[in-house]
């Protein structure tokens, strides 16, 4: 993710240039001459978005000394890809140099004759937390499996649907063997990931061992004493934290300004041209150390926990998020959230409100203007219309957005993967085969 | 504590009843030509002291204790309220969907038409009314007993002439005779499933009770000014006392210093849906010739053609807000949990899309540990689990009426015999939050080609069949089979076409009085 301030006054020109990359509002032409996203085989999603924060005035509610009226207007270039991000960046610098130079020429400190890759690297911002719907699933796999599904439904349509399931499966396997499509074997889990998983297991085991150590090694009385001391140590900072939290939660100003008509129009114009939409939100954190430290710790925990708890198919109960990232900007004065999700924005918000309001409150509750929370987890996003107003007001229309597999939702992608697995498995029960056939 | 609704004399009766016993109805779309005369007529309709006496009035829910021979209901578009002199900042505090309208340049730019499936043949550019040039100000709904409508309508239209022009009269088909089953033009039994409004505030929304599907829904979902399913008050125009100097409006429940223009009112969605009756029956009987298409038609709807009973057998478990009437229990005492494979009622059936009957979390009540694991998404049952959001936030009261010819014997239209008259339904939905209720149901459930994990199919009856996105077809209908592969029917033609639509505000009687007293331009 490259983030660079735009030369003051050149924002409109830059926007006009970016819009030439689109085939329809907000959706990039995959082979546009500036940055032909479609030729980058490991790229799932990408976007260019001008981070023009219309909510800076909200800070006034916290007093004059907290204002941030000179906040830069950034250009952000985000991509979600297979493999290391730096490799893709190098590939971009290599194969789309001319277009990227044209675009970044609108940014401060860009040297048209300098090293593009170095410049982009120096402006790269690392997200504090990221979420990937299905770790390890590549663009190639998604595309191949979609083609496979299509081929299989054609083959199946030519067969009698009442035939014995086992015979149908055999016929289908033969058809794919004879007529294709060819599938690239799934790549093994990278070694670094296996190490990482191992480290998690070891860390968890160590934590449990340490927690049980007093009981295992000491007499009951001593063990209780150790636990007691430990609790006091834990309870003191927790109490201090709660006092501060409640003070902020009860006294911080809540800003309920509804989004303007023009803003909603700009957002709406870009939405629902595909089954997937992009979401980019920008906002300031409440002034003071408390909100920044709380958010820093929470985002760190999110980054640590999501790949372990939610590696495949869903983030808590949400099954519609392809990728998401939480990013600090301007020395933690502001934050950015970016995601790609299936369905309409209203449905996305309803899912948030109804299924994971606690998660939103945790990760965004320290933002300026966020609906009032109670004890970090409650309230906030549960205030349905207030929350929807806040999130729409902070949302930014992305000038350019690219998706590598238009028309496919996460449910489609997961189904296609199951279909492929069913094709490749050596044995299946009768019930499994029926289930498999019903998904084709 | 949830507030009990008591002000029945302030609520238009349509929220309370569909007037099934009044067999005739017509809906007049009006434009204001003389605002002063128009307001004088409204004042008469709500029997203001000093107003000219009319021989009819706006029927409120309090009237429904006794039989009404004729009924008049009144609703306004944003354009209408503006033309009657409501201030722009008051108008702007209605919901945005109402303020902008269902169609028009802004709605298209913003993607509203796209989200509602109003594209292709359904596009507003093809509508007969509801486009900016054919946008009514006022909707007057007239209901009467058999034989009584003509005279009633004549009397009303004569009085209207001073203040309004009639831009369209939407005449409905005669409803079923008493004792007969109400049907829509395809021949299906109509108006079976409705949410039950919690008038008495007996239910606290958001408790563990909502881990089971319920049909008793907070009054605030259908009536502005009361708590909704979130326990909150839906946004609506709240005025300062200075804006209501005559003290006509009631105080806002959550902010007693302000006056509530919305209280006891709601939004009304009206859509004229033309039905290709012979096209429908020809298609299904061609695909399922063994029974002239009956079984396929039933699978598309999800209910029995003759009786209206669901294809799914009613469960024994009690559902809050269904019954005690035995017919209601037979027709609505079910969820889809008993049919996880879609073998009895296909996943794409209309009734599954219109109301998926889901609770707050799949799996119901299973103890605290299981609740926590499921709430955190750490326990899921298969790929279809938890794809559909909780139904209680997305319910509609439907008050539609058919028009044209409602067939009794579909055999007469099968095999190409067109009745020679256009038929359809005036779809009418009441809801307090258009975007979360009507628009969500239409977008996320009815026209969504990816609903409930499916691919390439939209509502078998309502779908517009326009490929989306790009070339991806949306014209299939799948019937899951116990033997394995789905029976997939591709190439469904469009059976239902939108001919006109608008969002209205169905005000309380107080609000009508208030509107009648506006002295803005006009």
Boltz contact constraints between the chains, C-beta under 6 A:
constraints:
  - contact:
      token1: [A, 156]
      token2: [B, 485]
      max_distance: 6.0
  - contact:
      token1: [A, 161]
      token2: [B, 485]
      max_distance: 6.0
  - contact:
      token1: [A, 162]
      token2: [B, 483]
      max_distance: 6.0
  - contact:
      token1: [A, 165]
      token2: [B, 484]
      max_distance: 6.0
  - contact:
      token1: [A, 265]
      token2: [B, 109]
      max_distance: 6.0
  - contact:
      token1: [A, 265]
      token2: [B, 110]
      max_distance: 6.0
  - contact:
      token1: [A, 268]
      token2: [B, 110]
      max_distance: 6.0
  - contact:
      token1: [A, 268]
      token2: [B, 111]
      max_distance: 6.0
  - contact:
      token1: [A, 269]
      token2: [B, 109]
      max_distance: 6.0
  - contact:
      token1: [A, 271]
      token2: [B, 111]
      max_distance: 6.0
  - contact:
      token1: [A, 272]
      token2: [B, 111]
      max_distance: 6.0
  - contact:
      token1: [A, 272]
      token2: [B, 114]
      max_distance: 6.0
  - contact:
      token1: [A, 272]
      token2: [B, 115]
      max_distance: 6.0
  - contact:
      token1: [A, 274]
      token2: [B, 469]
      max_distance: 6.0
  - contact:
      token1: [A, 275]
      token2: [B, 450]
      max_distance: 6.0
  - contact:
      token1: [A, 314]
      token2: [B, 377]
      max_distance: 6.0
  - contact:
      token1: [A, 316]
      token2: [B, 376]
      max_distance: 6.0
  - contact:
      token1: [A, 316]
      token2: [B, 377]
      max_distance: 6.0
  - contact:
      token1: [A, 317]
      token2: [B, 377]
      max_distance: 6.0
  - contact:
      token1: [A, 317]
      token2: [B, 386]
      max_distance: 6.0
  - contact:
      token1: [A, 344]
      token2: [B, 115]
      max_distance: 6.0
  - contact:
      token1: [A, 344]
      token2: [B, 443]
      max_distance: 6.0
  - contact:
      token1: [A, 346]
      token2: [B, 435]
      max_distance: 6.0
  - contact:
      token1: [A, 346]
      token2: [B, 440]
      max_distance: 6.0
  - contact:
      token1: [A, 347]
      token2: [B, 444]
      max_distance: 6.0
  - contact:
      token1: [A, 350]
      token2: [B, 389]
      max_distance: 6.0
  - contact:
      token1: [A, 354]
      token2: [B, 389]
      max_distance: 6.0
  - contact:
      token1: [A, 354]
      token2: [B, 390]
      max_distance: 6.0
  - contact:
      token1: [A, 384]
      token2: [B, 230]
      max_distance: 6.0
  - contact:
      token1: [A, 385]
      token2: [B, 235]
      max_distance: 6.0
  - contact:
      token1: [A, 406]
      token2: [B, 469]
      max_distance: 6.0
  - contact:
      token1: [A, 407]
      token2: [B, 469]
      max_distance: 6.0
  - contact:
      token1: [A, 407]
      token2: [B, 472]
      max_distance: 6.0
  - contact:
      token1: [A, 409]
      token2: [B, 450]
      max_distance: 6.0
  - contact:
      token1: [A, 411]
      token2: [B, 453]
      max_distance: 6.0
  - contact:
      token1: [A, 412]
      token2: [B, 455]
      max_distance: 6.0
  - contact:
      token1: [A, 434]
      token2: [B, 484]
      max_distance: 6.0
  - contact:
      token1: [A, 437]
      token2: [B, 484]
      max_distance: 6.0
  - contact:
      token1: [A, 437]
      token2: [B, 485]
      max_distance: 6.0
  - contact:
      token1: [A, 438]
      token2: [B, 480]
      max_distance: 6.0
  - contact:
      token1: [A, 438]
      token2: [B, 484]
      max_distance: 6.0
  - contact:
      token1: [A, 438]
      token2: [B, 486]
      max_distance: 6.0
